[in-house]
Amino acid sequence: MKVVDSAALKMVEEVQRQFNTIPGLMDGTAKPDYATCVKISTDASIKELIPPGAPVMLYTPDCRNFLWQFVTQGNGCSLSQIAISSSNTDCAWDNANKYIEVGASDHARSLGPKGSNPHKAAVIGDTNGDPLKDMSGPSLNILIKLMAVESLVFAPFFATHGGLQFKIF
């Protein structure tokens, strides 16, 4: 989520730069430079996937270290749980916000209309949860898939040549 914060700041700075340097952008007569903003987002996402992906690529399940096998398997289990929790957390906060806004029941209507304190709290929760659902959950899913694909790619090698984990189990 820190990566999203820094990339968003760069994006805001770029948009401000475009408003200041492209004549007619404010009144809608000129087109913005979308490609630069897309490049900022793409570069940040690729650059920031390297630190979490490198250990997965460097320490395959056979890994010159027997204990790393359990760490990698544990990461798969724990990352799956974190990804699901991240996605579900924002969904719950988003549903609470919509519940109050729509006034779907007597209880929802008793919480007050838009602008009431419960609604403000629900909006804050939804705003805080959006990065969990939109960034953290999907990025952890990518890391889980990377670990799974790498295990499948190297499985024939491990089956043929064995390894410490095959001798013990």
PyMOL commands that set and color helices and strands:
alter all, ss='L'
color gray80, all
select helices_A, chain A and resi 2-21+34-58+66-102+106-110+117-161+164-168
alter helices_A, ss='H'
color red, helices_A
deselect
rebuild
show_as cartoon
